[in-house]
Amino acid sequence: MQFENGQSNPWQFGHRGRVAVFIDGNNLFHAARFHNIDIDYNKLLRYLLGDGRLLRAFFYTGVDVGAERQQGFLLWMRRNGFRVVQKELKTFYDGTRKANLDVEIAVDMLSLAGMYDTAVLVSGDEDFVYAINAVAYKGCRVEVAGFRSNTAPKLIDVADYFIDLGEIAPAVRKDYSAGGARFDEMQIQYGDNENIPAAPIEQPIQPPPELPSEAATNGFAPKFAEKPQTSIETGIPNPDLVRVKDDN
């Protein structure tokens, strides 16, 4: 069931009360990558909160315990008001790595029902249909946020309102205009050791050095300078740590 009231962001103008946000990190990552969008999680949280009061924001993700850059990202999430729920990635027979946190998300949604008035589930996974119905039976409002083309139709149907992240992408996209390092989202989600195919880095073709004449070298063989090694600089950015807090 959905409602419209003629406003640009209709869900922000209702009586949403206490809001709990549940982000399926793996599902959101793949959907955003498909649409070539880098999500700014602070902007996303503020947008999803609307006129409500934040009870808690959960971020569920698989982790590689040996990936320092991923741990840095998760620390950034914690400092910005997110409760991170993580599970170690498992390697399957085909070489893929995955951590399924559907049960954790469903349990938390049901356990906290009654403490919040509105739940916002950021996922497109059809497996959450039953959990959404169970939360709705407890009298809570449930909204689903996701990219429409990557969200199961049944999930949209059972939600009280569907927030299309594709439509609000300009408002929640990362802004790199201020400079600074950029997160490598693949490394953040899967760790430094994940075997992920990367696009080849094109190197400029260097012309061969000109050989000096024998007269210029007094008969000695010329010694050429060694070609400098190139590298890709990586690092963790230093973002402004703005915590979204409950008003209470």
C-alpha positions as CSV (number, residue, x, y, z in Angstrom):
1,M,0.0,0.0,0.0
2,Q,1.4,3.4,-1.0
3,F,0.3,7.0,-0.6
4,E,0.8,10.1,-2.5
5,N,0.2,13.7,-1.3
6,G,1.5,15.7,-4.2
7,Q,4.8,16.6,-2.4
8,S,8.2,15.9,-4.0
9,N,9.2,13.6,-1.1
10,P,5.8,12.4,0.2
11,W,7.1,10.0,2.9
12,Q,8.9,12.8,4.6
13,F,5.7,14.7,5.4
14,G,3.8,12.0,7.3
15,H,3.8,11.2,11.0
16,R,6.7,8.8,10.8
17,G,7.7,9.1,14.5
18,R,10.6,7.0,15.6
19,V,12.5,5.6,12.6
20,A,14.8,2.5,12.4
21,V,16.8,2.0,9.2
22,F,18.1,-1.4,8.2
23,I,20.6,-1.4,5.3
24,D,21.4,-4.6,3.5
25,G,25.0,-3.5,2.6
26,N,25.8,-6.2,0.1
27,N,22.5,-5.8,-1.8
28,L,22.8,-2.1,-1.9
29,F,26.4,-2.2,-3.1
30,H,25.6,-4.4,-6.1
31,A,22.5,-2.4,-7.0
32,A,24.4,0.9,-6.8
33,R,27.3,-0.5,-8.7
34,F,24.9,-1.6,-11.4
35,H,23.6,2.0,-11.7
36,N,27.1,3.4,-11.4
37,I,26.4,5.4,-8.3
38,D,28.6,5.8,-5.2
39,I,26.4,6.2,-2.2
40,D,27.1,8.8,0.5
41,Y,25.7,7.0,3.5
42,N,25.4,10.2,5.6
43,K,23.2,11.8,2.9
44,L,21.3,8.6,2.4
45,L,20.5,8.4,6.1
46,R,19.4,12.0,6.4
47,Y,17.2,11.5,3.3
48,L,15.6,8.3,4.6
49,L,15.0,9.9,8.0
50,G,12.9,12.7,6.7
51,D,10.9,14.3,9.4
52,G,11.2,11.3,11.7
53,R,13.4,10.8,14.8
54,L,16.2,8.3,14.4
55,L,16.0,5.4,16.8
56,R,18.9,3.4,15.2
57,A,20.5,2.8,11.8
58,F,21.9,-0.6,11.1
59,F,24.4,-1.5,8.4
60,Y,24.8,-5.2,7.6
61,T,27.8,-6.5,5.6
62,G,30.2,-9.3,5.0
63,V,33.8,-8.7,6.0
64,D,37.3,-9.9,5.3
65,V,39.0,-9.7,8.7
66,G,42.4,-9.2,7.0
67,A,41.3,-6.2,4.9
68,E,42.5,-3.0,6.6
69,R,40.8,-0.6,4.2
70,Q,37.4,-2.3,4.8
71,Q,37.9,-2.0,8.5
72,G,38.6,1.7,8.1
73,F,35.4,2.1,6.2
74,L,33.4,0.3,8.9
75,L,35.0,2.4,11.5
76,W,33.9,5.5,9.5
77,M,30.4,4.1,9.5
78,R,30.3,3.6,13.3
79,R,31.6,7.1,13.9
80,N,28.8,8.5,11.7
81,G,26.0,6.9,13.8
82,F,25.6,3.5,12.1
83,R,25.4,0.2,14.1
84,V,27.5,-2.2,12.0
85,V,26.5,-5.8,12.0
86,Q,29.1,-7.9,10.3
87,K,29.8,-11.5,9.3
88,E,32.9,-13.0,7.9
89,L,32.9,-13.8,4.2
90,K,32.7,-17.5,3.2
91,T,34.4,-18.8,0.1
92,F,32.2,-21.1,-2.0
93,Y,33.2,-23.9,-4.4
94,D,33.1,-21.6,-7.4
95,G,35.5,-19.1,-5.8
96,T,32.9,-16.5,-5.0
97,R,32.8,-15.0,-1.5
98,K,29.6,-14.1,0.3
99,A,28.1,-13.5,3.7
100,N,24.3,-13.8,4.1
101,L,22.8,-11.6,6.8
102,D,19.1,-11.9,5.9
103,V,18.4,-13.7,9.2
104,E,20.1,-11.0,11.2
105,I,18.2,-8.3,9.4
106,A,14.8,-10.0,9.9
107,V,15.4,-10.8,13.6
108,D,16.5,-7.2,14.3
109,M,13.4,-5.8,12.5
110,L,11.1,-8.0,14.6
111,S,12.9,-7.6,17.9
112,L,12.8,-3.8,17.7
113,A,9.2,-3.7,16.5
114,G,7.2,-1.6,19.0
115,M,10.3,0.5,19.8
116,Y,10.1,2.2,16.4
117,D,7.1,3.6,14.5
118,T,8.6,3.3,11.0
119,A,11.1,0.8,9.7
120,V,13.0,1.6,6.5
121,L,14.5,-1.5,4.8
122,V,17.2,-0.7,2.2
123,S,17.2,-3.9,0.1
124,G,15.7,-5.4,-3.0
125,D,15.7,-9.0,-1.8
126,E,12.4,-10.8,-2.1
127,D,13.3,-12.9,0.9
128,F,12.2,-10.1,3.2
129,V,8.6,-10.2,2.2
130,Y,7.5,-12.4,5.1
131,A,9.5,-10.3,7.6
132,I,7.9,-7.1,6.4
133,N,4.4,-8.6,6.8
134,A,5.3,-9.8,10.3
135,V,6.5,-6.3,11.3
136,A,3.3,-4.8,9.8
137,Y,1.2,-7.1,11.9
138,K,2.8,-5.5,15.0
139,G,1.4,-2.2,13.9
140,C,4.6,-0.7,12.5
141,R,4.9,1.2,9.2
142,V,7.4,-0.4,6.8
143,E,9.1,1.4,3.9
144,V,11.4,-0.2,1.4
145,A,14.2,1.8,-0.3
146,G,16.0,0.5,-3.4
147,F,16.6,0.8,-7.1
148,R,13.3,-0.1,-8.7
149,S,15.0,-2.3,-11.4
150,N,16.9,-4.2,-8.7
151,T,14.0,-4.6,-6.3
152,A,11.6,-7.6,-6.2
153,P,8.1,-6.5,-7.2
154,K,6.6,-8.5,-4.3
155,L,8.8,-6.5,-1.9
156,I,7.5,-3.2,-3.3
157,D,3.9,-4.5,-3.0
158,V,4.0,-5.4,0.7
159,A,5.7,-2.1,1.7
160,D,3.7,0.8,2.9
161,Y,5.8,3.0,0.7
162,F,8.6,2.4,-1.8
163,I,11.5,4.9,-2.1
164,D,13.2,4.7,-5.5
165,L,16.9,5.4,-4.9
166,G,17.3,5.9,-8.7
167,E,15.0,8.9,-8.5
168,I,16.8,10.5,-5.5
169,A,20.4,9.5,-6.7
170,P,21.5,13.2,-7.1
171,A,20.7,13.8,-3.4
172,V,22.5,10.8,-2.0
173,R,25.5,10.5,-4.4
174,K,29.0,11.1,-3.2
175,D,30.5,14.5,-4.0
176,Y,34.2,14.4,-5.0
177,S,34.4,18.0,-6.1
178,A,36.0,19.0,-2.8
179,G,39.0,16.7,-3.5
180,G,40.4,14.0,-1.3
181,A,40.8,10.3,-1.7
182,R,38.0,8.1,-3.1
183,F,37.0,4.8,-1.5
184,D,37.6,1.8,-3.7
185,E,34.1,0.3,-3.2
186,M,35.1,-3.1,-4.4
187,Q,37.9,-3.3,-1.8
188,I,35.6,-1.9,0.9
189,Q,32.9,-4.5,0.4
190,Y,35.1,-7.5,-0.3
191,G,38.5,-6.8,1.2
192,D,42.0,-6.4,-0.2
193,N,42.5,-10.1,-0.9
194,E,39.3,-10.6,-2.9
195,N,40.0,-11.8,-6.5
196,I,37.9,-9.2,-8.3
197,P,38.6,-8.5,-12.0
198,A,39.7,-5.0,-12.6
199,A,39.9,-2.9,-15.7
200,P,43.4,-2.7,-17.1
201,I,45.4,0.5,-16.5
202,E,46.5,1.9,-19.7
203,Q,50.2,3.0,-19.7
204,P,51.4,5.6,-22.2
205,I,53.8,4.3,-24.8
206,Q,57.2,5.8,-24.2
207,P,59.4,6.5,-27.2
208,P,62.8,4.8,-27.2
209,P,65.7,6.9,-25.9
210,E,67.9,8.5,-28.4
211,L,71.4,7.0,-28.5
212,P,74.1,9.5,-28.0
213,S,76.9,9.6,-30.6
214,E,80.2,7.9,-29.9
215,A,81.9,11.3,-30.0
216,A,79.7,12.6,-27.3
217,T,80.5,9.7,-25.0
218,N,84.3,9.6,-25.8
219,G,83.9,6.0,-26.9
220,F,82.3,4.8,-23.7
221,A,79.0,2.9,-23.9
222,P,76.1,5.1,-22.7
223,K,74.4,4.4,-19.4
224,F,70.6,4.9,-19.5
225,A,68.6,6.0,-16.6
226,E,66.3,3.3,-15.1
227,K,62.6,3.7,-15.8
228,P,60.8,4.9,-12.7
229,Q,58.2,2.5,-11.2
230,T,54.6,3.7,-11.3
231,S,52.2,3.0,-8.5
232,I,48.6,3.7,-7.6
233,E,48.2,5.7,-4.5
234,T,45.5,4.5,-2.2
235,G,44.3,5.7,1.2
236,I,41.4,6.2,3.5
237,P,39.8,9.6,3.2
238,N,39.4,11.9,6.2
239,P,35.7,12.8,6.0
240,D,33.8,15.1,8.2
241,L,32.5,13.0,11.0
242,V,28.9,14.2,11.3
243,R,26.9,11.9,13.6
244,V,23.1,11.7,13.1
245,K,21.7,11.7,16.6
246,D,18.4,11.1,18.2
247,D,16.7,14.2,19.4
248,N,16.0,12.6,22.8
